[in-house]
């Protein structure tokens, strides 16, 4: 029927702890921004980049040759 007030107290305390951790993380990032090194693109980021650039995935070019067909890439 009715929720016990203790449940709301625990939920509120947990949410406040999450907010405090988030603020501490953001503060650390702001203070040490010069030490942050971006990671290399992983498989998901590369796939998203391929989807957003509009380049067909099957027609990837590596080293002047098409990966799938082995044909030499030419300018069109």
RODO-2510 file (C-alpha; in nm, 4 decimals, decimal comma):
residues 76
     n   res          X          Y          Z
     1     x     0,0000     0,0000     0,0000
     2     x     0,2258     0,2751     0,1235
     3     x     0,6029     0,2787     0,0955
     4     x     0,8000     0,2946     0,4134
     5     x     0,9834     0,6307     0,4676
     6     x     1,3093     0,4401     0,5233
     7     x     1,3065     0,3374     0,1553
     8     x     1,2904     0,6994     0,0412
     9     x     1,5640     0,7931     0,2856
    10     x     1,7929     0,5213     0,1450
    11     x     1,7165     0,6159    -0,2150
    12     x     1,7809     0,9830    -0,1439
    13     x     2,1103     0,9037     0,0314
    14     x     2,2211     0,6869    -0,2609
    15     x     2,1330     0,9563    -0,5146
    16     x     2,3226     1,2175    -0,3124
    17     x     2,6305     0,9916    -0,3036
    18     x     2,6116     0,9474    -0,6803
    19     x     2,5882     1,3237    -0,7276
    20     x     2,8874     1,3789    -0,4993
    21     x     3,0951     1,1212    -0,6896
    22     x     2,9975     1,2780    -1,0214
    23     x     3,0919     1,6246    -0,9011
    24     x     3,4263     1,4998    -0,7693
    25     x     3,4979     1,3301    -1,1039
    26     x     3,4088     1,6450    -1,2987
    27     x     3,6222     1,8566    -1,0655
    28     x     3,9184     1,6223    -1,1141
    29     x     3,8752     1,6309    -1,4918
    30     x     3,8622     2,0113    -1,4912
    31     x     4,1715     2,0381    -1,2703
    32     x     4,3767     1,7824    -1,4663
    33     x     4,2538     1,8458    -1,8213
    34     x     4,6111     1,8631    -1,9532
    35     x     4,6790     1,5053    -1,8360
    36     x     4,3854     1,3462    -2,0178
    37     x     4,4884     1,1491    -2,3270
    38     x     4,2175     1,0524    -2,5767
    39     x     4,1838     0,6811    -2,6471
    40     x     4,2164     0,5328    -2,9926
    41     x     3,8930     0,4634    -3,1735
    42     x     3,7553     0,1222    -3,0852
    43     x     3,5348    -0,0964    -3,3041
    44     x     3,2112     0,0777    -3,2059
    45     x     3,3481     0,4279    -3,2657
    46     x     3,4950     0,3203    -3,6027
    47     x     3,1617     0,1666    -3,7050
    48     x     2,9726     0,4795    -3,6038
    49     x     3,2205     0,6956    -3,7969
    50     x     3,1674     0,4793    -4,1066
    51     x     2,7910     0,5116    -4,0717
    52     x     2,7999     0,8887    -4,0243
    53     x     3,0457     0,9636    -4,3065
    54     x     2,8346     0,7781    -4,5591
    55     x     3,1238     0,5655    -4,6870
    56     x     3,0068     0,2125    -4,7678
    57     x     3,1719    -0,0391    -4,5359
    58     x     3,2312    -0,2948    -4,8140
    59     x     3,4278    -0,0493    -5,0268
    60     x     3,6977     0,0338    -4,7734
    61     x     4,0288     0,1407    -4,9229
    62     x     4,3581     0,0462    -4,7584
    63     x     4,6975     0,1267    -4,9086
    64     x     4,5552     0,2249    -5,2481
    65     x     4,3670    -0,1025    -5,2982
    66     x     4,0115    -0,1980    -5,2223
    67     x     4,0067    -0,4377    -4,9293
    68     x     3,7303    -0,6580    -5,0709
    69     x     3,8247    -0,6692    -5,4407
    70     x     4,1994    -0,6011    -5,4385
    71     x     4,1592    -0,3533    -5,7255
    72     x     4,3724    -0,0425    -5,7331
    73     x     4,1833     0,2669    -5,6208
    74     x     4,1481     0,5375    -5,8847
    75     x     4,0316     0,8948    -5,8555
    76     x     3,6919     0,9601    -6,0099
***
